[in-house]
Amino acid sequence: MAMSPHVVDVQEADFAVSVIERSHCQPVVVDFWAEWCGPCRTLGPTLEKLADEGAGEWRLAKIDTDQNPELARRFSIRGIPAVKAFMNGEVVAEFTGVQGEAWVRDWLSRLSPSEADALADGAAAALAEGDLDGARANVQAALGVNPLHGRALVVAAELSVRVDDAAVARDALSRVSEGDRQRYADDIARIEGLLETGGQSAAAWR
C-alpha cells in the first residue's frame, strides 16, 4: 500500500516508537484493519484523505490485525475497523465501525490539542499583543514540532509581513495545506491583500 508522509504502516516491532513515543508530540490515530475486511476498505481511504488534508496535524498509523494479532489482543480489538487516537502515550478517543467523512472529521476535531497547537496559540496571542519576539519564538517552536502546522504557518506569515519580509510570508503561505487554507481563509486573505499592496495597515492587525 502506498503511503503518504502522514500515513504509515505500523508493526508490533515499531509500535512503541511510531505510536506511543510519537503521540507525545503529535496525535496518532491508529486504524486497526485487515485486507479481507470490506468495511475497512471503506473507512481506510477516508482516514487517509483526512490525514493528508491535515498535513501533519496528526498522523495515521495503520495496523493489519492479521499480521499483528498481539497488538489486536493488547487493545481488545473485537471488531474492525477499530480506530483509536493516542495522545501522550494514552488512548484518548476511539470508535468502531464505518463512519462517514463528516462524522470522522468532527471526531478528529475533538482530539486534544497537540504541542504544536499550543505553541501556535501562544504565537498568535503574542502577535496580537505586539510581542514580536515572543511570537517568533513560539512560531519557530511550533514549526519545529510540525513544519506544516497550518496555524503556525499563518502566524509566521503575519509576523513576516509585520517585519517587512514579504518573501518569508509568501513562503509560509505556500506551505499551508488546502484544508488549512479553508480553515484560515479570512486571515490568509488579509495577509495576501497586504502583500499585494505592499503596505501594513494597522487596522488589519486588530
C-alpha positions as CSV (number, residue, x, y, z in Angstrom):
1,M,0.0,0.0,0.0
2,A,1.4,3.4,-1.0
3,M,1.8,5.7,2.0
4,S,1.9,9.5,2.2
5,P,4.2,11.3,4.7
6,H,1.2,11.4,7.1
7,V,0.2,7.7,6.8
8,V,2.4,4.9,8.0
9,D,2.1,1.1,8.3
10,V,3.0,0.0,11.8
11,Q,4.1,-3.4,13.1
12,E,4.4,-4.7,16.6
13,A,8.2,-4.2,16.4
14,D,7.9,-0.4,15.9
15,F,4.6,0.3,17.7
16,A,6.3,1.8,20.7
17,V,8.3,4.3,18.7
18,S,5.8,5.0,15.9
19,V,2.7,5.3,18.0
20,I,3.5,5.7,21.8
21,E,6.5,7.9,21.6
22,R,5.3,9.8,18.6
23,S,2.0,10.6,20.3
24,H,3.9,12.8,22.9
25,C,4.5,15.4,20.2
26,Q,1.7,14.7,17.7
27,P,-1.7,13.0,17.9
28,V,-1.5,9.5,16.4
29,V,-4.7,7.9,15.1
30,V,-4.4,4.1,14.8
31,D,-6.6,2.3,12.2
32,F,-6.9,-1.5,13.1
33,W,-7.9,-3.2,9.8
34,A,-7.4,-6.3,7.6
35,E,-7.3,-7.0,3.9
36,W,-10.4,-9.2,3.9
37,C,-12.5,-6.6,5.8
38,G,-14.9,-4.8,3.4
39,P,-15.8,-2.0,5.9
40,C,-12.1,-1.4,6.5
41,R,-11.7,-0.7,2.7
42,T,-14.5,1.9,3.0
43,L,-13.2,3.7,6.1
44,G,-9.5,3.5,5.3
45,P,-9.5,5.9,2.3
46,T,-11.5,8.4,4.4
47,L,-8.9,8.4,7.2
48,E,-6.0,8.6,4.7
49,K,-7.6,11.6,2.9
50,L,-8.2,13.4,6.2
51,A,-4.6,12.7,7.3
52,D,-3.2,14.2,4.1
53,E,-5.6,17.1,4.4
54,G,-4.4,17.7,8.0
55,A,-0.8,17.8,6.6
56,G,0.9,16.8,9.8
57,E,-1.6,18.0,12.4
58,W,-2.0,14.3,13.3
59,R,-0.6,11.0,12.0
60,L,-2.4,8.0,10.8
61,A,-0.9,4.6,11.7
62,K,-2.4,1.5,10.0
63,I,-2.1,-1.8,11.8
64,D,-3.1,-5.0,10.0
65,T,-4.6,-7.2,12.7
66,D,-3.8,-10.4,10.8
67,Q,-0.1,-9.6,10.8
68,N,-0.2,-8.1,14.3
69,P,-2.5,-10.3,16.4
70,E,-0.7,-9.5,19.7
71,L,-1.4,-5.7,19.2
72,A,-5.1,-6.6,18.4
73,R,-5.3,-8.6,21.7
74,R,-3.4,-5.9,23.7
75,F,-6.0,-3.3,22.7
76,S,-9.0,-5.6,22.9
77,I,-9.9,-5.4,19.2
78,R,-13.1,-7.5,18.8
79,G,-14.3,-5.9,15.6
80,I,-12.8,-4.0,12.7
81,P,-12.3,-1.3,11.6
82,A,-11.4,-0.1,15.0
83,V,-9.9,3.4,15.4
84,K,-8.0,4.7,18.5
85,A,-6.5,8.1,19.0
86,F,-3.3,8.3,21.1
87,M,-2.0,11.4,22.9
88,N,0.9,11.4,25.3
89,G,1.1,7.6,25.2
90,E,-2.6,7.0,26.1
91,V,-5.8,6.3,24.1
92,V,-7.9,9.4,24.4
93,A,-10.7,8.6,21.9
94,E,-11.9,5.7,19.8
95,F,-14.7,4.3,17.7
96,T,-15.5,1.0,15.9
97,G,-17.2,0.5,12.5
98,V,-17.6,2.6,9.4
99,Q,-18.5,6.3,9.8
100,G,-19.0,8.9,7.1
101,E,-16.4,11.6,6.4
102,A,-18.3,14.4,8.1
103,W,-18.6,12.3,11.3
104,V,-14.9,11.3,11.3
105,R,-13.9,14.9,10.6
106,D,-15.9,16.1,13.7
107,W,-14.4,13.2,15.8
108,L,-10.9,14.3,14.8
109,S,-11.6,17.9,15.7
110,R,-12.4,16.9,19.3
111,L,-9.0,15.4,19.9
112,S,-6.8,17.1,22.5
113,P,-4.6,19.9,21.1
114,S,-1.1,18.9,20.2
115,E,2.1,20.6,21.4
116,A,2.3,22.4,18.1
117,D,-1.3,23.7,18.6
118,A,-0.4,25.1,22.0
119,L,2.7,26.8,20.6
120,A,0.8,28.2,17.7
121,D,-1.8,29.6,20.0
122,G,0.9,31.2,22.1
123,A,2.4,32.7,19.0
124,A,-0.9,34.2,17.9
125,A,-1.5,35.6,21.3
126,A,1.9,37.2,21.5
127,L,1.5,38.7,18.0
128,A,-1.9,40.1,19.0
129,E,-0.2,41.9,21.9
130,G,2.6,43.2,19.7
131,D,5.2,40.9,21.3
132,L,7.1,40.1,18.1
133,D,9.9,38.3,19.8
134,G,7.5,36.1,21.8
135,A,5.5,35.4,18.6
136,R,8.7,34.5,16.7
137,A,9.9,32.1,19.5
138,N,6.6,30.3,19.7
139,V,6.1,30.0,16.0
140,Q,9.6,28.7,15.5
141,A,9.0,26.1,18.2
142,A,5.6,25.1,16.7
143,L,7.1,24.6,13.3
144,G,10.0,22.7,14.9
145,V,7.4,20.2,16.2
146,N,5.3,20.2,13.0
147,P,6.8,22.1,10.0
148,L,3.4,22.0,8.2
149,H,1.2,23.2,11.1
150,G,-1.4,25.3,9.5
151,R,-2.0,28.0,12.2
152,A,1.7,28.3,12.9
153,L,2.4,29.0,9.2
154,V,-0.3,31.6,9.1
155,V,1.1,33.3,12.2
156,A,4.6,33.1,10.6
157,A,3.2,34.8,7.6
158,E,1.6,37.6,9.6
159,L,4.8,38.1,11.6
160,S,6.8,38.3,8.4
161,V,4.5,41.0,7.0
162,R,4.9,42.9,10.2
163,V,8.7,43.0,9.8
164,D,8.5,43.7,6.1
165,D,9.8,40.3,5.0
166,A,7.4,39.5,2.1
167,A,9.4,36.6,0.7
168,V,9.2,34.7,4.0
169,A,5.5,35.5,4.3
170,R,4.8,34.1,0.8
171,D,6.9,31.0,1.5
172,A,4.9,30.3,4.7
173,L,1.6,30.7,3.0
174,S,2.7,28.5,0.1
175,R,3.1,25.6,2.6
176,V,-0.4,25.9,4.1
177,S,-2.5,22.8,3.2
178,E,-5.7,23.1,1.3
179,G,-7.7,22.2,4.3
180,D,-6.0,24.8,6.5
181,R,-6.4,27.4,3.7
182,Q,-10.1,26.9,4.1
183,R,-9.9,27.0,7.9
184,Y,-7.9,30.2,8.0
185,A,-9.3,31.8,4.8
186,D,-10.0,35.2,6.3
187,D,-6.6,35.6,7.9
188,I,-4.9,34.4,4.7
189,A,-7.0,36.8,2.5
190,R,-6.0,39.7,4.8
191,I,-2.3,38.8,4.6
192,E,-2.3,38.3,0.8
193,G,-4.0,41.6,0.5
194,L,-1.3,43.3,2.4
195,L,1.3,41.5,0.3
196,E,-0.4,42.7,-2.9
197,T,-0.4,46.4,-1.7
198,G,3.0,46.2,0.0
199,G,1.5,48.1,2.9
200,Q,0.8,47.4,6.6
201,S,-2.5,48.9,7.7
202,A,-2.5,49.0,11.5
203,A,-6.3,48.2,11.4
204,A,-5.6,45.0,9.6
205,W,-3.9,43.6,12.8
206,R,-6.6,44.4,15.3
